Amino acid sequence: MLHRIPHEVRKVSEALRSAGFESYLVGGCVRDLILNKIPKDWDVTTNATPEQIQAVFPDSFYENDFGTVGVKTGSDDQRVAIIEVTPYRTESGYSDKRRPDSVTFGTSLLEDLARRDFTVNAMALDDAQGQIIDPYGGEKDIKDKMIRTVGSARDRFNEDALRMLRAVRFVAELDFGIDGEAAAAISENNEHLSHVSRERVRDEFVRILNSDKPMSALVLAWQLGVLPFISQYLVNGVGVEQNQAHSFDVFEHLLRAVQHAADKGWSLEVRLAALFHDIGKPEARRWSEDKKEWTFYGHEVVGSRVTRKALEDLRFPRETIEKVVKLVRWHMFFSDPDQITLSAVRRMIANVGEENIWDLLDLRICDRVGTGRPKEQPFRFRKYKAMVEQALRDPVSVKMLKTDGGHIMEMFHVNPGPKIGYVLNALLEDVLDDTGLNTREYLDRKTAELLAMPEDVLRGLGEAGKKRREEAETEEIQSILEKHHVD
């Protein structure tokens, strides 16, 4: 375990001990080391006060109410560029259910560990001796894959309501279960989450979605009654039956869709869109006597409006909101390649934006898997993807040349006519053979040579160039079809 501690962290600990203070690694980095994971950040705790810490580390900063000093290491590795060093402390009074009313710097490591949230985060490591200090059984809980609070669960959650959502997040990130006492305390006290800022809720929600197990965590959030404090719109889908095309209710369908996005390692925006893409169905649902089933006409329009409300409420950045809303709005695009043209595909690309089209296709995959269908990309969908790629690429044409008819007529005083087309096609054949020739200097020089030729010779070169262009276009399209296994 010790060999995995970066030298920058060791130097901070050694400097504190050399100055006569205690020093321990603490919290999440100790947990991650035991789990054989690479810690995302490193926290050190000590019996030194903030002023004493800064005296040991002149190149440091202290800008908070909790005693944490940021020690600059000069490393290019962002994980260890700044090491946070915090004095032992005790906390008391949590009138806002979020922050302690008072923080007192202490002299005891055990006193400091006693204030922490979960046993897996209440361990310290003496990196000089290799000894783990574990007064609350965190190592055993890691072995048992269990999230359990330090001391009374009710006390811990009443102190800081965000810990309830953090418990759910740790279930997602660590793939752990949750202790029965902790689960009961969350169920009984979940209303305290209303005191937590929407930004803090959003941050935990994002970490849940970016985990490997968002589905199980969101199910747990619903079971424990904390899901409404993320978004009531998600709860509205619970028990909402769909039509015969779906095996699950709206809520489970959305969870399965976002889980597939996580399984694929797709972006936060795709995960959000997967979770919200059918969020408008409860509002849009109508019973059809003709079809004898539920219909959801226009749910993508309703859903885009609801998604915007939900994400704005959670204070997501504007760019994220705009992208996710756009994906939700257009997720019902018609994708039967036997019934649409390339121009229809281009219109869809224009609607969602070239920068979003592949995310939209990934969302369609999540939607399909979320219905319970086993095959992720059937033949017709792969063919549609090939059409998208064709629509996005610039066709092989004289437009690729760094010259055009207007320039040729102006520079060489040539009248409009077939001769211009012959020249452009002949130039294109040269460029297809060697793209390095596509410069204005070369093309002007070559144009002068071509215009000096007899017209019948020029016509022959132009027609040969046109044939070569058509062959190159066919080859590129065939390559795209083969890439998507639809040739």
N, C-alpha and C positions, 0 to 999 in steps of 0.2 A: 504493500500500500504506500509506504513512504517514498518509494522510488518514483511514484507518479505525481509527486508534489513538485510543481515548477520551482526552479531556483529563485525566481523573483519572490515567491511566497516565503521560501525558506529564509531569504535575506531579511525580510521584514520581521519574521519571528526572531531570528538571531539578533537583530539589532535591538529589539525590545528586551530580550533577555540580557544582552550585554549591558544595557542601561539599568539593569536591576529590577526589571518588571517581569511578570508572568506573561505567557503568550500561548494561546491555543487556537487551532483551527476549530471552527464551530459551524453548526447548522447544516445547510444543504450540501456543502462541499464534502463534509464528512459522510453524510448519507450516500452521496454519489460514489465516493471512493469505495465504500463497503459494497455497493451495487456493481462495482467495476465499470462505472460510467465516468466519462470525462466531465468534471464540474464546469458549469457555465460561468461561475464566478467563485471567488475565494474570499471568505470572511475570517477575520482574525479578531479574537477578543482578548482583553488584557485588564489588569488592575490599574493601569495608568489612566489618568484623567485626559481629556482632550488636549489640554494645554501641555501636559507632559509628553503626549504622543507627538505633538507638533514640534516639541523641542528635540525629539529624537529624529524626526523627519522634517527638516526645514522645507523641503519641496512637497508640501501637502496642503490640503484645504479642509475647512470645517465650516459648513454652511447649513446646519440643521439643528433641531432641538433635541436630538437623541444621542448626541455625543459621538456620532460616527465621523471619523477623519478619513479622508481619501488620500492615500499615499501613492504618489506618482513613481512608477518604477522605470520609466523610459523605454519599456518594451514595446515592440511593434505588434505583439500579440494582444489584441483587444481584451482577451479574457484576463490578462494579468497586467495590463497597462496601468490600472488603478486597483490597489488592494484596499478594501475597506477595513479599518481597524476601529473597533467599538469598545468602550470601557464596559466592564461588568455593570449591569444596572438592574434596578428593580422598578416596577411600575405600579401605580395605584390609581383607582378611580377611572371609570370608563363611561362617563355620563352620556357621551354621544354614540356609544356602542361601537366605536371605531378606534379612537386614539386615547391613550392614557392621559388623565388630567395632570399627572405629575410623573416625572422621571427622576430617579435618584441614582447617582453613580455609586456602585457598591464595591466591595473588596473581595467577594466570594464568587468563584466560578459556579458552584452549586446553586447559589442564589440566582445567578444569571440564567442558568438552564431551567430553573423552576418557572420562569415567566414565559417560556416558549410554548408554541401551539401544540405540536404533535411530537410523540416520542421519537419518531424517525428524524426529527429536526432538533432534538434536545440532547445531542451528543457532541462531545468535544474530542479533539485529538491533540495530544502532546507530540508534535512533530519532531521533537528532540529525542524522545524516548520511545516513540511508536506506541504509546499507551492510549487506549480509548477510554474516556470517562463517560459512563452510560448509566446514570442513576435511575432512569425510568424504563429500561428494557427496550430501547430503540433497536438494538441489534437483533433481538429476538423477534420484534415486530417486523423487521425487514425480512428475516428468515420466513416468518409466517405470512408475509405479504399482507400486512394489516395496517390500516390507518387508525391510530388511537391517540386520544388527547393526553397531554401531561396533566395528571390529576383529574379533577371533576370536569367532565365535558360541558356541563351547563355553565360552570364558572368561566371556562375558556371562551365559549361562544357568546356569553353575555358581556365579556370584556371587549371582544372584537368580533362583530357579526360577520365580517368578511371571511373569517376563518371557516365558516360553514361552506362557503363557495370554494375556498382553498382546499377543503377536504375532498370535495367532488373533483377538483382539478387534479389533486394528487392521485386519486383513483384512476383518472384518465392517463396521466403521465407515467405513473409507475406500474399500472395494471395491478393494483392492489384491491383488496376488499376494505370495508369500513366496519369498525368495531360497533357492536350493538348499542352500547351506551352512547357512543358518539352519534349514531344514526337517530336514536330516540331523541337526543338533545336537539339535534338539528330540526327534526319534525316539530318539536314543541316550541322552538324559538325562532323559526325561519322568518317571522314577521319583522325581526330586528334588521333584516337586510334592507328594509326600506330606509334606514338611516345612512346607508352606505352610498357614496357618490356613484353616479352612473359610469364615470370614467373608470373607477376601480372595479366595478362589476364587469365592464367591457374588457378590461385587461385579463381578468380571470377567464372570461368567456372565450377570448381569443386563444388563450393557452389551452383551454379544453379542446377547441376546434383544431388547433395545430398539433395536438397529441396523436398518438397512434390509435386511441380507443375513444373517440368522441361519442360514439353511439351508447356504449355502456354508461359513460358518465352522464349523458343527458337523460337516460332512463332513470338513473339514480337521482338526478336533480328533480325529476318529476315525482318520483316516489317519496322523496323527502320534503317536497313542497317548496323547493327553492327555484324551480324553473320559472314560475310567474315573475320572479324578481329579475330574471334575465329578460324574458319577453312573454307577456301573456298571449301573444299571437301564436307562439309555439304550442302552448297548452290547448288553444282552441281546436287544434287538429286531433286531439286525443279522442278516439272512439268515432270519428267521422268516417263512416263507411264510404267506399268508392264504388266504381262500376266494375264490370267483369274483367276489365283489362288489368285490374290491380288485385294483388293477393292480400294487401294490408290496408289498414286505415291510414288516414293522411299523416298522422304523427309518425307511425312506424315507417311509412314510406320515406318520409323526409330523413329520418334517422339512418335508414339503410343507404340512402343516397349520399349523405355526408360521410358515412363510414367508408363507402367505396372511394370517395375523393381522398380520404385519409390513407386508405390502403394503397392508392396510387401515388401518394406523396404530392398531390396537386396543391396549388397555392391557396392562401387564405381566402382570396376572392372567390375561387371556385367552390371551396368548402362552404362559405357563406351562401352562395347562390344555390348550392345543392340543398342546404338546410331550409332555405326560404322559397325555393322555386314554386312550390304548390301551396304557399301560405295563404293564398287567396281563395282556396277551394271551399273552406267552411262558409265563407260569405257568398260565393258564387253558386253553391250547390242548389240544384232544383230537381224535383222528381218529374220524370217524363212518363206520362201514361202510355204514350205510343211505344216507347222503348222498354217500359217497365224496368227502368233503372235510373240511377242518379246521373245528372249531367252537370258539367262544370264550365259552361260556355263563358269565355272571357275571363277565366280565372287568372290568366297570365297578366292581364291588364290590372285587375284588382290586386293581384299579388305584387306587382311592381309598386303600386301605391302603398300597400301595407309594409312592404320591405323597406321603403324609404322612411316611413314613420318609425319602424322598429330600430333601424340603424341610426337614425338621427337621435332617437331617444337615448341610445347607448353612446352617443358622441363619437361615432366613427368619423374618420377624416372624410372630407368631401369627395376626394378622388375615389376612395373605396366605395362610398355610397353610390356614386354615379355608375361605376362599373358594375357593381352587383345588381343594381336596379335594372340596368340595361340587359344583363344576362337573364334575369327573371322575366323581363318583359318579352324577350324574343325566344324563350326556350321551347315554344311550341311550333317552331318553324317547320314548314312542310319539307320533308326530306326524301320523298320517293323519286329516285333518279330516273325512273321510267316515265314520270309525268311532268318533270320540270326541265327547264332549259338552263343553259349557262347564264343567260341574262337574268333569270329568276334568282340564281345563286348570287350573282353580282349585286342584285337589289338587297338580298339578305345581308351580304357583307357590308353594304352601305348603311343598313339599318343599325347593325351592332358595332361596326367599325372594324377595320382590318386588324387592329391591335387586339381585338377581343374575339375574333371568329373561332380560333382554336380552343379558347376557353369555353365558348358556347357549345362546341362539339363535345368537349369533355363533360360539360354539364348534361348533355343529352345522354351520354353513356351512364352517368350517375343516375339519371332519371330512369333509364331502362333497367339497370341492375336493381334499383329500388323497388321496382314493381314485382320482383321475384323471378324475372326471366334470367335464365342461366347464361345465355350467350351475350357477351358484352358488345361485340361489333358484328352484327350479321352482314351478309354480302351487300345488301342495299345501302347500309350505312357506310361501309367502306367505299362503295362506289360514289356516294355523295361526297365523302371526304376527298376523293380524287377530283371530283368536279370543283370543289372549293379550291384545291391547289391549282387546277387549270385556270380558274377565274382570277386567282391572285397573281399569277405569273404574267409577265409581259410576253405577248406572243412574238414568235420569230417574224420580224417584219422590218421594212426599211426605216421604221420609226426608231430602231435601235441605233441607226447611224448618226454620227455627230456632224451631219449635214442634212440638207433637205432641198426640195425643189426650189423654194424661194431663194435660198442662198445661191444655188447654182445659176438660176436665171439672172440674178443681180450681178454676180461676179463674172460670169462668162458671157453675158449679154445674149442669152438663149431665149427664144420665144417658147411659150407653153406648148406642149405637145408630147407625143409618145416618146420622143427622144429622152426626155427627163426621166421617165419611168425605166427605160432601158439602162440608163446610167446608174440609177439608184440600185436596181437589182444586180447589176454587174459589180458595183461596189460592195453590196451585201455579201456576195459570194466570197470576195476576198476576206472580208471581216469574219465570216463563219470559219474560214480556214485558219485565220490568225487574228484573234481579238485585239492583239496589240496594234493592229493597223488602224483601229477605229479612232483616229485622231484627225482633227480638222486639217492639219498640214498634209498628211498623207492623202486624205480623201480629195483635197483640192488638187494635188499634183496628179493623182490618178484620174480625176474627172477631166482634166485638161487633155490627158492622153486618150481617154475614151471619146471625147467630143471631136477629136481630130480624126477618128476612124470613119471609114465609109459607113453609111447608115445601115446597110444590110449586115455588115460585120457587127456593128453595135447591137442591132436587133438580136442577132444570134447569141451574143454574150449576155444580153439582158434576159432573154428567154431561158438560157441555161441557169442564170442566177435565180430566176423565179422558181424553176424546178427544184433547184438546190434548197431554196427557202422552204418550199412545201415539204420536202423530204425531212429537213431538220425539224420542222414543226411536228410532223408525224412521229418522229423519233422521240421528241421530248414528251409528247402526250402518252406514247406507249410506255415510256420510262415511269411516268407518274402512275399509270394503271398498274404496272407490275409492282411498284412500290406498295400499293394498297391491296395487292393480291386480287385485282378485279380485271386482269387482262383477258 
